[in-house]
Amino acid sequence: MPAARSPYGNTLPAVSKARLRVVAAMSGGVDSAVAAALMQQQGHEVIGITLQLYDHGEATRRTGACCAGQDIHDARRAAERLGIAHYVLDYESRFRSAVIETFADSYVRGETPIPCVTCNQEVKFNDLLGTARDLGADLLVTGHYIERRDTGSGPGLFRAADTARDQSYFLFATTRAQLELLDFPLGGMTKPEVRRMAADLGLPIAAKPDSQDICFVAGGRYADVVARLRPQAAEPGEIVHVDGRVLGRHEGVIHFTVGQRKGLGVATGEPLFVVRIEPDNRRIIVGPREFLAVDDILLRDVNWLGDAPLEEYLGGQGCGLDLFVRVRSTQALRPATLVRDAQTGALHVRLPGGELGVARGQACVLYEDGGEQARLLGGGFIAGTSRLSAADAT
């Protein structure tokens, strides 16, 4: 059906004209509140649900949090203003086991995790979606900036109209089955349009600042969280040059990530970067910038969102799929080739010209093309990197 237009210049999500029961995930921020309002304006029965995820006592006095403390009160006030039902569900133990513990374990392995992906994958689009089904909901909507469109073979995901806010990188693990019951009303809006609509609706959170990236980490001190949960990750070790020289000591591998330059605590007269983390022997390997270059990325836990099975895209033995990727959430899309190892069956991404500072534990997200509203084809977590050629990275 043709999509409707709103007074704010965006294209409203094309949903059924029938009155649906919609669960709106309300985090306490302006985005999720406006997503709920858009569904209400289309005449649907909207039920707001806020998840109590962590740190109930301390977060009440924190700013920049999400799904805890003051944010729960903000979500309740927004629901009252909209005149919709609102419920708070205690998911704290589930969030701790699925997100916080996984986050800590990843650092112990010398990785650089992205807990927002895990939260979407395990809590919001798994557990909350199950709750929505239990409530007899036809749809679960969130305030993410991404577009869901119906394609010839079912629903697909596309980069948001507001490319500065696009969150497709964090949603690569969303499955096709989940997309049948998901929608993202803000996909066609810009952030200023969202705030203007919130102000017009009289929502008290219209000008509320955005939440921080890692919501459960106070003041950005993620190492404190990991050290408390996994003390072994804070044990001291050596800082070693790629040529074998021991340059100094560190206070735990949790304080480092691949590509890091500042805060190394060593001085040799040359710019040095973290090029590898060896958690088993607690060593941080550093070297010149050129040692950061890799052109092959090994993927794990790959989720595929193409119209056909992945093997049909990859072709025969030795073939690959040319596409575009992002290995960081803020990175521009760049050309790459997805291939399957004929012996191991593992999926690899080949990067012409190479890439600098690719960290294990991060995501490599796949897109159909390099356009501003490119289709999301899925992605996987980075399990390893290597340098297959001597080409310099760009």
MIFITOR-962357 format. One line per 10 residues: number of its first residue (from 1); their letters; for each residue x, y, z of C-alpha. Coordinates in steps of 0.25 Angstrom, whole numbers, plus 2048, in hexadecimal, padded with zeros to 3 digits. Example, Ala and Ser with C-alpha at 12.3 -4.5 7.8 and 13.67 -1.06 7.14 Angstrom:
BEGIN
1 = AS = 831,7EE,81F | 837,7FC,81D
This chain:
BEGIN
1 = MPAARSPYGN = 800,800,800 | 805,80E,7FE | 80C,815,809 | 806,821,810 | 80D,82E,812 | 80D,835,820 | 80E,844,822 | 81D,843,826 | 821,83F,818 | 823,830,81B
11 = TLPAVSKARL = 81D,824,815 | 814,81D,81F | 816,80D,820 | 80C,806,817 | 804,7FD,820 | 7F7,7F7,81F | 7EB,801,81F | 7E4,7F7,829 | 7E6,7FB,838 | 7F1,7F3,83D
21 = RVVAAMSGGV = 7F6,7F1,84B | 804,7F7,84C | 80F,7F5,857 | 818,801,857 | 825,7FF,85E | 827,80C,866 | 835,80E,86B | 832,81C,871 | 838,824,866 | 832,82D,85B
31 = DSAVAAALMQ = 833,823,850 | 82B,817,855 | 820,821,85A | 81E,827,84C | 81E,819,846 | 813,815,850 | 80C,822,84C | 80D,81F,83D | 806,812,83F | 7FB,818,848
41 = QQGHEVIGIT = 7F9,823,83D | 7F6,818,833 | 7EB,813,83C | 7F1,807,842 | 7F0,802,850 | 7FE,805,856 | 803,7FF,863 | 810,805,868 | 81A,7FB,86F | 827,800,876
51 = LQLYDHGEAT = 831,7F6,87A | 838,7F7,887 | 846,7F2,883 | 850,7F6,88E | 855,7FF,899 | 847,803,89E | 84C,80B,8AA | 858,812,8A5 | 852,815,897 | 847,81D,89D
61 = RRTGACCAGQ = 851,828,89F | 859,826,892 | 858,82E,885 | 85B,827,878 | 855,81A,87C | 84B,811,875 | 840,808,87A | 843,80A,889 | 840,814,894 | 83B,822,88F
71 = DIHDARRAAE = 839,81C,881 | 82E,814,886 | 827,820,88C | 829,827,87F | 823,81C,877 | 817,81B,880 | 815,82A,87F | 815,82A,870 | 80B,81E,870 | 802,826,879
81 = RLGIAHYVLD = 803,832,870 | 800,829,864 | 7F4,823,86B | 7F9,814,869 | 7FB,809,873 | 809,807,878 | 810,7FC,87F | 81E,7FA,885 | 824,7EC,885 | 82F,7E7,88D
91 = YESRFRSAVI = 83A,7E1,884 | 846,7E5,88C | 84A,7D6,88F | 849,7D3,880 | 850,7DF,87C | 85C,7DC,885 | 85D,7CE,880 | 85B,7D1,871 | 862,7DE,870 | 86B,7E3,87C
101 = ETFADSYVRG = 871,7D5,87E | 873,7D3,86F | 87A,7E1,86F | 883,7DD,87A | 887,7D0,874 | 88A,7D6,867 | 894,7DF,86D | 89B,7D3,874 | 89D,7CD,866 | 8A4,7DA,861
111 = ETPIPCVTCN = 898,7DF,859 | 891,7EC,858 | 882,7E9,859 | 876,7F1,855 | 86B,7EE,860 | 861,7F6,858 | 860,7EB,84D | 85F,7E0,858 | 854,7E8,85F | 84C,7E9,852
121 = QEVKFNDLLG = 84F,7DB,84E | 84C,7D4,85C | 843,7DD,864 | 83B,7E7,85B | 839,7DE,84F | 838,7D1,856 | 832,7D2,864 | 82A,7DF,862 | 825,7D9,855 | 820,7CD,85C
131 = TARDLGADLL = 819,7D6,866 | 812,7DD,85B | 80D,7D0,855 | 808,7CC,863 | 800,7D9,863 | 7FA,7D6,856 | 801,7E1,84F | 802,7E2,840 | 80E,7EA,840 | 81A,7EF,848
141 = VTGHYIERRD = 81F,7FD,845 | 82C,803,84A | 833,811,849 | 83F,80C,840 | 843,814,834 | 842,809,829 | 837,806,81F | 82F,7FA,81D | 82A,7F8,80F | 822,7EC,809
151 = TGSGPGLFRA = 829,7E6,7FD | 826,7DB,7F3 | 82A,7D0,7FD | 826,7D7,80A | 82A,7E2,813 | 838,7E8,812 | 840,7F2,819 | 846,7FF,813 | 84F,80A,819 | 847,816,81F
161 = ADTARDQSYF = 844,823,817 | 84C,82A,822 | 859,824,81F | 860,82B,82B | 856,823,834 | 856,816,82C | 856,80A,836 | 857,7FF,82C | 865,7FB,831 | 85F,7F7,83E
171 = LFATTRAQLE = 853,7F0,838 | 85A,7E6,82F | 856,7DA,837 | 847,7DC,836 | 842,7D0,82F | 838,7CF,824 | 82E,7C8,82D | 82F,7D4,837 | 82C,7DE,82C | 81F,7D8,82A
181 = LLDFPLGGMT = 81A,7DE,837 | 823,7EA,837 | 822,7F9,832 | 82B,805,834 | 822,812,832 | 82E,81B,832 | 835,816,826 | 830,821,81D | 832,82C,827 | 83E,835,82C
191 = KPEVRRMAAD = 841,838,83A | 83D,846,839 | 82F,842,834 | 82E,838,83F | 831,843,84A | 827,84C,843 | 81C,842,843 | 81F,83F,852 | 81E,84E,855 | 811,84F,84D
201 = LGLPIAAKPD = 80B,844,855 | 80F,84A,862 | 818,83F,866 | 821,843,872 | 82D,83B,86C | 82D,843,85F | 83B,849,862 | 840,83E,86A | 84F,83A,866 | 852,82D,85F
211 = SQDICFVAGG = 857,821,868 | 865,81D,868 | 86A,812,860 | 86D,808,86B | 861,80A,874 | 865,802,880 | 873,808,881 | 873,814,88A | 87C,820,885 | 881,817,87A
221 = RYADVVARLR = 88A,80F,884 | 888,801,87D | 894,7FC,883 | 88F,7FD,891 | 883,7F5,88D | 88B,7EA,887 | 896,7EA,892 | 88A,7E8,89C | 884,7DC,895 | 891,7D6,88F
231 = PQAAEPGEIV = 89D,7DA,898 | 8A7,7D1,890 | 8A5,7DB,884 | 8AB,7E6,88D | 8B8,7DE,890 | 8C5,7E5,88C | 8CD,7E1,880 | 8D8,7E5,876 | 8D7,7EF,86B | 8DF,7E9,860
241 = HVDGRVLGRH = 8E4,7EF,852 | 8E1,7E7,846 | 8F0,7E6,845 | 8F0,7DE,852 | 8F5,7E9,85B | 8EE,7EB,869 | 8EB,7F9,86A | 8E4,7FA,877 | 8D8,7F4,87F | 8C9,7F6,880
251 = EGVIHFTVGQ = 8BE,7F5,88A | 8B5,7EB,882 | 8B1,7E8,874 | 8A3,7EE,876 | 8AA,7FC,875 | 8AD,7FA,866 | 8A7,7F8,859 | 8AD,7F6,84B | 8B1,803,844 | 8B3,80A,851
261 = RKGLGVATGE = 8BE,814,852 | 8BC,81D,85E | 8BE,818,86C | 8C8,80D,869 | 8D1,812,874 | 8DE,80F,86C | 8E7,819,864 | 8F0,815,859 | 8F1,821,850 | 8E8,81B,846
271 = PLFVVRIEPD = 8D8,81B,845 | 8D4,80D,84A | 8C6,807,849 | 8C0,7FA,84F | 8C1,7F0,844 | 8BD,7E3,84C | 8B8,7DF,85A | 8BD,7D2,85F | 8B4,7CF,86B | 8B9,7C1,86F
281 = NRRIIVGPRE = 8C7,7C7,872 | 8C2,7D5,875 | 8CA,7DB,86B | 8C7,7E8,863 | 8CE,7E8,855 | 8D1,7F6,850 | 8D8,7FB,843 | 8D8,805,838 | 8CB,809,831 | 8CE,800,825
291 = FLAVDDILLR = 8CD,7F4,82E | 8BE,7F7,830 | 8BB,7F4,821 | 8B2,7E8,81E | 8AB,7E4,812 | 8A4,7D7,816 | 899,7D6,821 | 894,7C9,827 | 885,7C9,82B | 87E,7C1,835
301 = DVNWLGDAPL = 86F,7C1,839 | 86B,7C6,82B | 85C,7CB,829 | 858,7CB,81A | 84C,7D4,816 | 84D,7D3,807 | 841,7CF,7FE | 847,7C1,7FB | 850,7B8,803 | 85E,7BC,804
311 = EEYLGGQGCG = 864,7B1,7FC | 85C,7B6,7F0 | 863,7C3,7F1 | 870,7BD,7F3 | 870,7B5,7E6 | 879,7A9,7E4 | 886,7A5,7EA | 890,7B1,7EA | 886,7BB,7E7 | 881,7C6,7F1
321 = LDLFVRVRST = 877,7D1,7F2 | 87B,7E0,7F0 | 874,7E9,7FA | 877,7F4,803 | 87B,7F3,812 | 87D,7FB,81F | 887,7F6,82A | 884,802,833 | 876,809,836 | 87B,817,831
331 = QALRPATLVR = 882,812,825 | 87E,815,817 | 87A,809,80E | 885,803,807 | 886,7F8,7FC | 88A,7EA,800 | 888,7DB,7FC | 881,7D1,804 | 887,7C3,802 | 886,7B5,808
341 = DAQTGALHVR = 892,7AD,80B | 891,7A0,803 | 898,798,80E | 893,79D,81B | 885,7A3,816 | 888,7B0,81D | 884,7BD,818 | 88E,7C8,815 | 88D,7D6,811 | 899,7DB,807
351 = LPGGELGVAR = 89C,7E9,808 | 8A3,7EF,7FB | 8AE,7F9,800 | 8AC,7F4,80E | 8A7,7FA,81B | 8AE,7FF,827 | 8AB,7FB,836 | 8A0,7F1,834 | 89D,7EB,842 | 898,7DD,845
361 = GQACVLYEDG = 88A,7DE,84C | 885,7E9,843 | 87B,7E7,838 | 87D,7E7,829 | 870,7EB,823 | 86C,7E8,815 | 865,7F1,80B | 860,7EF,7FD | 866,7FB,7F7 | 86D,808,7FC
371 = GEQARLLGGG = 861,811,7FB | 85B,81A,806 | 84F,811,808 | 856,804,804 | 84F,7F7,808 | 855,7EF,814 | 859,7E1,810 | 85D,7DD,81E | 86B,7DB,824 | 873,7D4,82F
381 = FIAGTSRLSA = 87C,7D6,83B | 88B,7D7,837 | 892,7CA,83C | 8A0,7CD,836 | 8A8,7D5,82C | 8B4,7D3,823 | 8BC,7DA,818 | 8BB,7D2,80B | 8C3,7DC,803 | 8CD,7E6,804
391 = ADAT = 8C4,7F1,800 | 8C4,7FE,808 | 8B7,801,810 | 8B0,80E,80D
